[in-house]
Amino acid sequence: MNFTRLALRQFTRHSSRVRRYSAEAVPAAGSPAEKLTPPPPEGVAKPPNPKLDNIVNSIAALNLLEVSELSALLKKKLNLPETSFVPQFAAGPARPASGEEEEEEAAPKKVQTAFKVKLVKFDEKQKVALIKEVKNLLEGMNLVQAKKFVESAPTIVKEDIPKDEAEKLKEALSKAGAVIEIE
């Protein structure tokens, strides 16, 4: 009698396990909505989830008032605070109080990168030294061309040069008796 009870207990345990496992497996395999799809190959965009795609299309079709209502409902449903999110990455300098400084900030400042060196006038006593200096500084110029160039003052010596080069040119020509302006 004990033997039959033991055999009966084992049989009921085994049959309940079989029913439990088979009951779980049948609905998962039989449901067409929950079919497993293979992952997309590498380098190919993942196809959008149809459920999420429908939600996105529905939200995109809303007008501004409906979006506002949706936002309020989501905040309420998800227990989000009512404060708006404003990203503050880097705090800039404090705002100036006067209107004049604001106008300067509104208009972008132009930074001059190219300069003109202009020979305004020269000292007649140092004309020969200036002609020699112009001949040496300006490439491809002989003494006659340099003399005509100096005598045609006021004239532009060089254009579209960097500031450091313009300063060097001004210093060299000023030592030779010229009055030079940098524009």
C-alpha positions as CSV (number, residue, x, y, z in Angstrom):
1,M,0.0,0.0,0.0
2,N,2.8,2.4,0.8
3,F,4.4,1.5,-2.5
4,T,1.3,2.6,-4.4
5,R,1.0,5.9,-2.5
6,L,4.6,6.7,-3.3
7,A,4.1,5.8,-7.0
8,L,0.9,7.8,-7.1
9,R,2.6,10.9,-5.6
10,Q,5.5,10.7,-8.0
11,F,3.1,10.3,-10.9
12,T,1.0,13.4,-9.9
13,R,4.2,15.5,-9.5
14,H,5.5,14.5,-12.9
15,S,2.2,15.0,-14.6
16,S,1.7,18.5,-13.0
17,R,5.2,19.5,-14.2
18,V,4.4,18.3,-17.7
19,R,1.1,20.3,-17.7
20,R,2.8,23.4,-16.3
21,Y,5.6,23.4,-18.9
22,S,3.4,22.6,-21.8
23,A,0.8,25.2,-20.7
24,E,3.4,27.9,-20.7
25,A,4.9,26.9,-24.0
26,V,1.7,26.6,-26.0
27,P,0.5,30.2,-25.8
28,A,3.9,31.7,-26.5
29,A,4.3,29.6,-29.7
30,G,0.7,29.9,-30.8
31,S,0.5,33.8,-30.5
32,P,1.4,35.4,-33.9
33,A,1.9,38.9,-32.3
34,E,4.8,37.7,-30.2
35,K,6.8,36.0,-32.9
36,L,10.6,36.5,-32.5
37,T,12.3,38.3,-35.4
38,P,15.9,37.9,-36.2
39,P,18.2,40.9,-35.5
40,P,19.0,43.1,-38.5
41,P,22.5,42.6,-40.0
42,E,25.3,45.0,-38.9
43,G,25.4,48.3,-40.7
44,V,21.7,48.2,-41.5
45,A,19.3,50.5,-39.7
46,K,17.1,48.7,-37.2
47,P,13.4,48.7,-38.4
48,P,11.2,50.8,-36.1
49,N,8.9,49.1,-33.6
50,P,5.4,49.3,-35.1
51,K,3.9,50.2,-31.7
52,L,6.3,53.0,-31.2
53,D,5.9,54.1,-34.8
54,N,2.2,54.5,-34.3
55,I,2.7,56.5,-31.1
56,V,5.2,58.8,-32.9
57,N,2.8,59.4,-35.8
58,S,0.0,60.1,-33.4
59,I,2.0,62.7,-31.5
60,A,3.2,64.3,-34.7
61,A,-0.3,64.8,-35.8
62,L,-1.2,66.8,-32.6
63,N,-1.6,70.6,-32.6
64,L,0.1,72.8,-30.1
65,L,-2.7,72.9,-27.6
66,E,-3.0,69.1,-27.7
67,V,0.8,68.7,-27.2
68,S,0.5,71.0,-24.1
69,E,-2.3,68.8,-22.7
70,L,-0.3,65.7,-23.4
71,S,2.7,67.1,-21.6
72,A,0.6,68.0,-18.6
73,L,-1.0,64.5,-18.6
74,L,2.4,62.8,-18.8
75,K,3.8,64.9,-16.0
76,K,0.8,63.9,-13.8
77,K,1.0,60.2,-14.8
78,L,4.7,59.9,-14.3
79,N,4.9,62.2,-11.2
80,L,7.3,64.7,-12.8
81,P,7.7,68.1,-11.3
82,E,6.0,71.1,-12.9
83,T,9.1,73.1,-13.3
84,S,10.5,73.4,-16.8
85,F,13.9,72.0,-17.7
86,V,16.3,74.7,-18.9
87,P,19.8,73.4,-19.6
88,Q,22.5,75.7,-18.2
89,F,25.9,74.4,-19.4
90,A,28.2,77.3,-19.0
91,A,27.4,80.5,-17.2
92,G,28.6,83.5,-19.2
93,P,29.7,86.8,-17.8
94,A,27.1,89.0,-16.1
95,R,25.0,91.2,-18.4
96,P,26.1,94.8,-18.7
97,A,23.7,97.4,-17.3
98,S,24.0,100.1,-19.9
99,G,22.3,100.0,-23.3
100,E,25.4,101.1,-25.1
101,E,27.4,98.0,-24.1
102,E,24.5,95.8,-25.3
103,E,24.6,97.5,-28.7
104,E,28.3,96.7,-29.0
105,E,27.7,93.0,-28.2
106,A,24.8,92.8,-30.6
107,A,26.9,94.0,-33.6
108,P,29.7,91.5,-34.2
109,K,33.1,93.1,-33.9
110,K,35.2,93.1,-37.1
111,V,38.8,92.0,-36.5
112,Q,41.1,93.5,-38.9
113,T,43.6,90.9,-40.2
114,A,45.0,92.7,-43.3
115,F,46.7,96.1,-43.2
116,K,47.9,98.7,-45.6
117,V,51.2,100.6,-45.2
118,K,50.9,104.1,-46.6
119,L,53.8,106.5,-47.3
120,V,52.3,109.9,-46.4
121,K,55.3,112.2,-46.8
122,F,59.1,112.1,-46.3
123,D,62.0,114.3,-45.2
124,E,63.7,115.9,-48.3
125,K,67.1,115.7,-46.6
126,Q,66.8,111.9,-46.2
127,K,65.3,111.2,-49.7
128,V,68.3,109.2,-50.9
129,A,68.3,106.9,-47.9
130,L,64.6,106.4,-48.2
131,I,64.9,105.5,-51.9
132,K,67.5,102.9,-51.1
133,E,65.4,101.5,-48.3
134,V,62.3,101.3,-50.6
135,K,64.4,99.5,-53.2
136,N,65.6,97.0,-50.6
137,L,62.2,96.4,-49.0
138,L,60.1,96.1,-52.1
139,E,61.0,93.2,-54.4
140,G,61.6,93.7,-58.1
141,M,62.2,97.5,-57.8
142,N,65.2,99.2,-59.3
143,L,66.6,102.7,-58.2
144,V,64.6,104.6,-60.8
145,Q,61.3,102.9,-59.9
146,A,62.0,103.5,-56.2
147,K,62.7,107.2,-56.8
148,K,59.5,107.6,-58.7
149,F,57.6,105.7,-56.0
150,V,59.0,107.9,-53.2
151,E,58.3,111.1,-55.1
152,S,54.7,110.1,-55.7
153,A,53.9,110.3,-52.0
154,P,51.3,109.9,-50.5
155,T,51.1,106.4,-51.8
156,I,50.4,102.9,-50.6
157,V,53.6,100.9,-50.0
158,K,52.1,97.5,-49.4
159,E,48.5,96.1,-49.0
160,D,46.9,93.1,-47.3
161,I,49.8,92.2,-45.0
162,P,49.7,91.0,-41.4
163,K,50.1,93.5,-38.6
164,D,53.6,92.4,-37.5
165,E,54.9,92.8,-41.0
166,A,53.2,96.2,-41.3
167,E,54.9,97.3,-38.1
168,K,58.3,96.1,-39.3
169,L,57.9,98.0,-42.6
170,K,56.8,101.1,-40.8
171,E,59.7,101.0,-38.4
172,A,62.3,100.5,-41.3
173,L,60.8,103.3,-43.4
174,S,60.4,105.7,-40.5
175,K,64.2,105.3,-39.7
176,A,64.8,106.3,-43.3
177,G,62.9,109.6,-42.9
178,A,59.4,108.7,-44.0
179,V,56.1,109.4,-42.3
180,I,54.1,106.2,-42.4
181,E,50.5,105.3,-41.6
182,I,49.1,101.8,-41.1
183,E,45.4,101.4,-42.1
